[in-house]
Amino acid sequence: MTRRRWSGLALALAIAALSATAAAQWGRLPEGPWVPPRFRTTAPQDGAFTHCKMMYRSVRREANGMGWATDYPYAAINLLTRVKELTKTRVSMGPEGEPNYWVVRASDPEIFDCPFTMATDVGTAAFDEAEAANLRAYLLKGGFLWVDDFWGTRAWDQWAGEMRKVLPEHQIVDVPADHPIRTSMFTVKTLPQVTSINFWRRSGGNTSERGPDSPVANFRMIADSHGRIMVLMTHNTDIGDAWEREGEDHEFFLQFSPEGYAVGINAVLYTLTH
C-alpha cells in the first residue's frame, strides 16, 4: 500500500480498536466460551451488507483448528465494523447496534441470500452430494465464498478435493498480480502470512504454523467463465485472526491487523462490485 493509505488505515484502526477491545477479548477461542451458531430466523429488512459463516462437517482434525467455528463470530463482527467505519458500505445492523452475521450450511436455501460467505479450517471439511450441488448453484449464480485459515499440504489437498466435487470444470489458480481484488481500495501486492495469536505468542513471533510445510501464504481463486472470483482461498495464513484478535495485543495488532483488514475490505468491495 502507499504510505498515505497505509498510515490512514493504521491510524483509523488504532483509534477504532479502543472501542472494540471489550468485544474482541471475548473471542479468545478455544480458551473462552464457545459461541453457539446463530442461524437466521428472518431476513433483515434493511437490504444492507451482511456476513455469512459456513458450517460444515469435519472429517479430520488439524492442530489448533476448531472446524467451522474457527474465528467465529468475532472475526465477522470486527470486519463488518471496520467496513462500516472505513468505507461507505451500508452494513446491516441488529437492534443492539451489532452487525448482523449468520451461520449457513452449504445445503441451506438461505445461502442464496448471502452476498459474502466465509469458511475457516476448511482442510477438515467434506461435502456430500446435496451440499456440493447446492454450493455449486450458489457460486455459479453469483455467490462468493472465501476460505481462510487452513495450513500445510494435507489441509490443502483435502480442500482441493472437495472443490473438485463442487466445481469439477473449474481450475484453482493463483490470484494474478493485476487482479482488481488486490486494488479494490488498498493495494495488496503480497498476501500477508498471519498466524493465530496463540501460536505467535508461543513461537516468539514465528508466522509459519506448519514450519517448512507452510513457508509462505498462498492467494488462490476459482473464477467463473466471466473471470469473476467465485471462491477465494487464503492458504497458509489466518487473515481472520487479524480481525478477531485486534484488541488483545497491541504488538499483534500493529504487525497483522492493518494488512489483514486491507485484504478483508478489498474482498468485501470486490464482491459488491463484481
C-alpha positions in Angstrom: 0.0 0.0 0.0 1.1 3.6 -0.5 2.5 5.3 2.6 -0.5 7.6 2.7 -3.1 4.9 2.5 -1.2 2.7 5.0 -0.9 5.5 7.5 -4.5 6.4 7.2 -5.7 2.9 7.7 -3.4 2.2 10.6 -4.5 5.4 12.3 -8.2 4.7 11.8 -7.9 1.2 13.1 -5.8 2.2 16.1 -8.5 4.6 17.2 -11.3 2.3 16.4 -9.7 -0.6 18.2 -10.1 1.2 21.5 -13.9 0.8 21.2 -13.7 -2.8 20.0 -11.3 -4.1 22.7 -14.0 -5.4 25.0 -15.8 -7.2 22.2 -12.6 -8.7 20.8 -11.5 -10.1 24.1 -14.5 -12.3 24.3 -13.2 -14.1 21.2 -10.4 -15.9 22.9 -11.2 -19.3 21.3 -10.6 -22.0 22.2 -9.9 -20.9 25.8 -13.0 -18.8 26.0 -16.7 -19.7 26.0 -18.0 -21.5 22.9 -20.5 -19.3 21.0 -23.4 -21.3 19.6 -24.2 -20.9 15.9 -26.6 -18.0 15.0 -28.9 -19.1 12.3 -31.1 -16.6 10.5 -34.7 -16.8 11.5 -36.0 -13.8 9.4 -34.3 -11.9 6.7 -33.1 -8.4 7.7 -35.3 -5.7 6.1 -32.7 -3.0 5.6 -31.2 -4.5 2.4 -27.7 -3.8 3.7 -24.5 -5.9 3.6 -24.0 -8.8 6.0 -21.7 -11.7 6.6 -22.4 -15.5 6.5 -20.2 -18.1 8.1 -20.4 -21.6 6.6 -21.0 -24.6 8.9 -19.7 -27.9 7.6 -18.9 -31.4 8.6 -15.3 -32.1 9.6 -13.8 -35.5 8.6 -10.3 -34.9 10.1 -8.6 -32.7 12.6 -6.0 -30.0 12.3 -3.7 -28.7 15.0 -5.1 -25.5 16.6 -8.3 -25.8 14.5 -11.9 -25.8 15.6 -13.6 -26.8 12.4 -16.2 -24.5 11.0 -16.3 -22.5 14.3 -12.7 -21.3 14.0 -12.6 -17.4 14.3 -16.4 -17.4 14.9 -18.1 -15.0 15.5 -15.8 -12.1 16.3 -13.8 -12.1 13.1 -17.0 -11.3 11.2 -18.2 -8.8 13.7 -14.9 -6.8 13.7 -14.6 -7.0 9.9 -18.1 -5.6 9.4 -17.4 -2.9 11.9 -14.3 -1.8 10.1 -16.1 -1.9 6.7 -18.8 0.3 8.1 -16.2 2.8 9.5 -13.7 2.9 6.7 -16.0 2.7 3.6 -19.4 4.0 2.6 -20.8 0.5 2.5 -24.2 0.1 4.4 -23.8 -2.7 6.9 -26.8 -4.5 8.2 -27.1 -3.8 12.0 -29.1 -5.6 14.6 -31.3 -3.9 17.2 -28.5 -3.8 19.8 -26.2 -2.0 17.4 -24.1 -5.0 16.4 -23.5 -6.0 12.8 -25.7 -8.8 11.6 -24.0 -12.1 10.8 -25.4 -15.6 10.2 -24.4 -19.2 10.1 -25.4 -21.2 7.0 -24.8 -24.8 5.8 -23.9 -25.5 2.2 -27.3 -27.2 1.7 -29.3 -24.3 3.2 -31.6 -22.3 0.9 -30.6 -19.3 3.0 -27.1 -19.4 1.4 -28.6 -17.7 -1.7 -29.3 -14.6 0.4 -25.6 -14.4 1.4 -23.6 -11.8 -0.5 -20.4 -12.8 1.3 -19.7 -16.2 2.8 -16.6 -17.3 4.7 -15.4 -20.7 5.9 -12.4 -21.5 8.1 -10.2 -24.5 8.8 -11.5 -26.0 5.6 -8.8 -28.5 5.4 -11.1 -30.6 7.6 -14.3 -30.1 5.6 -16.3 -32.6 3.5 -19.5 -32.1 1.4 -22.0 -34.7 0.5 -23.6 -34.7 -3.0 -26.5 -32.5 -1.9 -24.2 -29.9 -0.3 -21.9 -29.9 -3.2 -24.8 -29.4 -5.7 -26.3 -26.5 -3.7 -23.0 -24.8 -3.2 -22.2 -25.1 -6.9 -25.5 -23.5 -7.7 -24.9 -20.7 -5.2 -21.4 -19.9 -6.7 -22.5 -20.1 -10.3 -25.4 -17.8 -9.7 -23.2 -15.1 -8.4 -22.3 -16.2 -4.9 -18.9 -15.6 -3.2 -17.1 -17.9 -0.8 -13.8 -17.0 0.9 -11.9 -19.8 2.7 -9.2 -18.9 5.2 -7.0 -20.4 8.0 -6.0 -23.8 6.7 -2.4 -24.8 6.7 0.0 -27.2 5.0 -0.2 -29.8 2.3 -2.7 -32.2 3.9 -5.2 -29.4 4.5 -4.8 -28.1 1.0 -5.3 -31.5 -0.6 -8.4 -32.1 1.4 -10.0 -28.8 0.4 -8.9 -29.0 -3.3 -10.5 -32.5 -3.4 -13.8 -31.1 -2.1 -13.7 -28.3 -4.7 -13.4 -30.9 -7.4 -16.8 -32.2 -6.2 -18.3 -28.7 -6.2 -16.8 -27.1 -9.3 -15.3 -30.0 -11.3 -14.9 -28.0 -14.5 -13.1 -25.0 -12.9 -9.5 -24.7 -12.1 -7.8 -23.4 -9.0 -5.2 -20.7 -9.9 -3.2 -18.0 -8.2 -4.7 -14.6 -7.9 -3.0 -12.6 -10.7 -0.8 -9.7 -9.6 -3.0 -7.3 -11.5 -6.4 -8.7 -10.3 -8.8 -6.0 -9.2 -9.3 -7.7 -5.8 -5.8 -6.5 -4.9 -6.7 -2.9 -5.5 -10.4 -2.5 -4.6 -9.4 0.1 -2.0 -5.9 -0.7 -0.8 -3.0 -2.1 -2.8 -2.2 -5.6 -1.7 0.9 -6.8 -3.6 1.7 -9.7 -1.3 -0.7 -11.7 0.8 0.5 -11.4 4.5 1.1 -14.6 6.5 -0.9 -14.0 9.6 -0.6 -16.6 12.4 -3.0 -17.2 15.2 -2.3 -15.1 18.2 -1.7 -18.1 20.4 0.9 -19.6 18.0 2.5 -16.2 17.6 2.9 -15.9 21.4 4.2 -19.5 21.9 6.7 -19.3 19.0 8.1 -15.9 19.8 6.8 -14.2 16.7 7.0 -17.0 14.1 4.3 -16.9 11.4 4.6 -20.4 9.8 2.2 -22.6 11.7 3.4 -25.8 9.9 7.0 -24.9 9.7 8.6 -25.9 6.3 5.2 -27.2 5.1 3.7 -23.6 5.2 6.6 -21.4 4.2 4.5 -18.6 2.5 0.9 -17.6 2.3 -0.9 -18.6 -0.9 -3.5 -16.3 -2.6 -5.6 -18.5 -4.9 -9.0 -18.4 -6.6 -11.6 -20.2 -8.7 -13.2 -17.9 -11.3 -16.3 -18.3 -13.4 -16.5 -18.0 -17.2 -16.5 -14.2 -17.0 -13.5 -14.1 -14.7 -15.4 -13.2 -11.5 -14.0 -14.8 -8.4 -16.4 -17.4 -7.0 -14.0 -19.0 -4.4 -11.2 -17.0 -2.8 -8.6 -19.0 -0.9 -6.1 -17.7 1.6 -4.0 -20.7 2.5 -1.1 -20.9 5.0 -2.4 -17.8 6.7 -5.1 -16.8 9.2 -6.4 -13.4 7.9 -9.4 -13.8 10.2 -7.2 -13.6 13.4 -6.0 -10.1 12.2 -9.6 -9.1 12.7 -10.8 -11.3 15.6 -7.9 -10.6 17.9 -7.3 -6.9 17.1 -7.9 -5.7 20.6 -6.0 -8.3 22.6 -2.3 -7.4 22.0 -1.0 -4.1 20.7 2.0 -5.6 19.1 -0.1 -8.3 17.3 -2.4 -5.5 16.1 0.4 -3.5 14.7 2.0 -6.4 12.9 -1.0 -8.0 11.4 -4.3 -6.0 11.6 -3.7 -3.2 9.1 -2.7 -5.7 6.4 -5.4 -8.1 7.4 -8.1 -5.5 7.1 -6.7 -4.3 3.8 -7.3 -7.8 2.4 -10.7 -8.1 4.0 -12.0 -4.8 2.9 -10.8 -5.3 -0.6 -12.6 -8.6 -0.7 -15.9 -7.1 0.5 -15.7 -4.2 -2.0 -14.9 -6.7 -4.8 -18.0 -8.8 -4.0 -20.1 -5.7 -4.1 -18.8 -4.5 -7.5 -18.4 -7.8 -9.4 
